[in-house]
Amino acid sequence: MTTDLTFDVVLLRLALSYAAAFLLGWNREELGHPAGMRTIVLLCLASCTAMLLGGLLLTETRGDTAGLSRLDLMRLPQGILAGIG
């Protein structure tokens, strides 16, 4: 996995997340489950965005040991994903 998050890479990851969520959500809607396509797509895009943000913050603050930038940055996506669950 690359550490350079260009605009193309971010769009590709969001598009792949959307495609997978669309397929799962469409299947759930066809089977009549309460959480359908819209819910699954929103959850997948939110979790993908949270992980992209966590990875970006982790690479931006690598090696900087002074002050508040030494936080545990993976707690941000962990908290978001726990809230979604």
N, C-alpha and C positions, 0 to 999 in steps of 0.2 A: 504494500500500500504506500502510495506516495504522500509526502508531507507538503507538497506544493499544491495548494487548493486554488486553482485558477477558476475563472468564471465558467469555463466549459465543463470542468470536473464537477463543480457544484450543481450545474444544470443537469448533467448526466445522472448524478446520484439522486437528485430529486425526481427526475423523470422515471428512473428505474423503480424508485420507491412508489411513485404514483401508479405505475403499470402493475406492480405486484399487488398493491392495495386495491386497485380496480378489479383485478381478477378475483381476489378473495372476497371483496364486497359484493360483487355480482353473483358469486356462488351463494353467499349467505342470503342475498335478497331472493334468489330463486328458490331457496329452501324454506323461506319464510321466517328466518331468524330476526329478532328485534333489531340488532345492530346491523344495518345494511351497508350499502356501498358508500354513502356519504360519511357515515361515522368511521368506517375503516379507513377511508382515504384521508380524512382529517387526522386520525391518530397516527397513521404511517408518515404523513408529511411532517407532523409535529415532532415525532421521534427522530426522523431523519434530520430535521433542522437542528434539534437539540444536540445530536451527535456531531454534526458538522461544526456547530458553534463550540462545543467542548474540545474537539480536535484542533480547531483554529486557535483557541485560547491556550491550549497546551503547547502548541508549537511556538506561539508568540512569546510566551513567558519562560521558555526553556532557558536555563542557565542564569536567569535573573533571580538572585537569592535575597534581594533587599525588599523590605516592607511588605505591603499587602499583595504583591504579585506572587508570593510564595504560597498561595492558597491551594487547597486541594480542588483543582478545577474540574475533576470528573464528578464532583458532587452535584454540579449544576444539571447535567443530563440525567444523572441517577435520580435526582429529586423530581424532575419533570416526568421521567418514565414511570416512577413509582406512583406519581399522581394520576397518570393516565391509567395505570393498572387498577 
